[in-house]
Amino acid sequence: MAAGGLLTYASRVERSNVRAAVSFAPTFSRRMAQPIIPVRPPTTGGEPSEPPRVPPTPRWIDALMLCVVAAVAYGIMRAAAEWRAPLSPNVRVSLSARELPYYAGLSTLRMSIAYVLSLAFSIAYARIAAGSRAAERLMLPLLDILQSIPILSFMPGVVLGLAALFPGRTLGLEIAAIILIFTSQAWNLAFSFHQSLLTIPRELNEAATVYHLGFWRRFTRLELPFGAISLIANSMMSWAGGWFFLMASEQFTLGASNFRLPGLGSYLAAAAEAGDTHALIFGLATLIFVIVMLDQLIWRPLVAWSDRFKMELAGGDVPQSRLLDALRGSAMVEWVSSRVARPFARTLDRSLGAPKPTQPKARRRRDVARARVIRWGSLALLVALGIWGAVATAGALSGMTRADWRLVGVSAAATLLRTTIALVLAAAWTIPVGVAIGMNPRWARRAQPIVQITASVPATAVFPVLLLALLALPGGLNIAAVALMLLGTQWYLLFNVIAGATAIPYDLRLVAESYHITGWRRWKTLILPAIFPYLVTGMITATGGSWNASIVSEYVTFAGRKESTIGLGSLIAQAAERSDFRLLLAGTLVMAAIVSATNRLGWRRLYALAEARYRLD
């Protein structure tokens, strides 16, 4: 299973109870269909125990939930009316504190839509990549490239294209903002779920085969539940990443036109540009309030709910959530679950999970031939698009001089040094802290809201205020740029390490205690092998995140004052501001090439090592 005698011993313990392992896979089915009442897997084979009886929730809580649903529906309708408004090239964002609740609602709605799209994309993308080695060889490098392209590189094309698609309407800008937020949320979710699919224990895969689970039932009974803990942890990171780039997503500067959408991001950006410290503090306080509410109402209940999918034979401490406890006894939730959710799930199960009838050989041959034509046709289309893109890129870069390429090379080297320092500093503190939080439910309950708030506060809003003090330090903006990259990078590692430590089976912890394995030996034989797949996933996403953060860390604007240092992020930001698309394209391609090469030559090999050795087999 992993290096070290402890994990080898635990692996033998797992194999000795084949019936429990086989019964674990279909148990996921019953858990997904039940209300959100955690039911741990049985310690021996057979049916899971009956869920504990929960006292009914007071009626006023059901009434409060109805009010919340009505308020959300009203907010969506008001936002839809805002989207149909005529497009204005110079929208003024009010710095009045009275507008903050409205701005917060608009930004949260954009983030929610982007997250739903990111989750659907990530699950589908990772599932396709994990299902075929040929697809994986193409899709994972493409994902490396996509996460390494900075937001400023494709923002002009996205904004102009959608503005032309919806002429004279704000809807085009709203869709553009959602797409830009999507690009800051999707990639780490896709990497996370792909890593989960590759590290599913062989016993569970064999159990799914024994029970003849088709694609849909395997997905809903085994794959999605197994990846739930990692998906939820990276969902929190995706929201933090969305808040980080919110300021850039709600304001678009194209030439002389300055398009802005009302929201928290544009409010913080306007306050930073005006140097209005009071407005900046009010905006950050509102953002922190939204983050805390999301943590209490969404993330903490989800973390507690996902504990049912923890693969262990012995029970440990269970995360708690008061809201989840209230929902368990809610009559309204039970009615929706029994009348809507469960019938819908059963309908999907019957339609998508039914075994396919045996087809005649001639029809199977036709299906195989059709699939082969589709596969080769798609490959030919991709090759044609690649050739067309290469020719167009070569033509666009033909005017680049030797001095321009020298500038790009020096800038790339400077940014590479800063990102490497930021990654080393991030790993130095996130690994011990993340393990301490993930392996201690009490610490998790206390630290999770703090981590959520700290990770979600846009460093781009706080950084200009601290810039004057940082510029006085030796190294000036070079040190300040590393600090901002660290703020944008460390959370990818921390959330993944917390998820990995949380997923360590309680059985293995008991074995470590029984054998008196402590100190460095415990880290070497239990903790590091167990969190290794999550750590590699965090490093992959953190690498792309650090290069993207260079855009806002090497070129800073505050109160009309601009500070920059040499680097690829600064070069791209200034090229976008001057509309120098040739230099913008060159900087973007070099950044994508460096990130892809780093992942391919370094992190991808460790990814394969995690798949082969460090899994619960």
Secondary structure, DSSP 8 states (H G I E B T S, - for coil): --SSHHHHHHHHHHHT-HHHHHHHHHHHHHHHHS-S------SSSS------------HHHHHHHHHHHHHHHHHHHHHHHHHTSB--SB------GGGHHHHHHHHHHHHHHHHHHHHHHHHHHHHHHHH-HHHHHHHHHHHHHHHHS-HHHHHHHHHHHHHHHSTTBTHHHHHHHHHHHHHHHHHHHHHHHHHHHHT--HHHHHHHHHTT--HHHHIIIIIHHHTHHHHHHHHHHHHHHHHHTHHHHSEEEETTEEEE--SHHHHHHHHHHHT-HHHHHHHHHHHHHHHHHHIIIIIHHHHHHHGGG---SS-------HHHHHHHT-HHHHHHIIIIIHHHHHHHHHHHHS------HHHHHHHHHHHHHHHHHHHHHHHHHHHHHHHHHHHHTTT--HHHHHHHHHHHHHHHHHHHHHHHHHHHHHHHHHHHHHT-HHHHHHHHHHHHHHHHS-HHHHHHHHHHHHHTSTTTHHHHHHHHHHHHHHHHHHHHHHHHHHTS-HHHHHHHHHTT--HHHHIIIIIHHHHHHHHHHHHHHHHHHHHHHHHHHSEEEETTEEEE-SSHHHHHHHHHHHT-HHHHHHHHHHHHHHHHHHIIIIIHHHHHHHHHTSS--
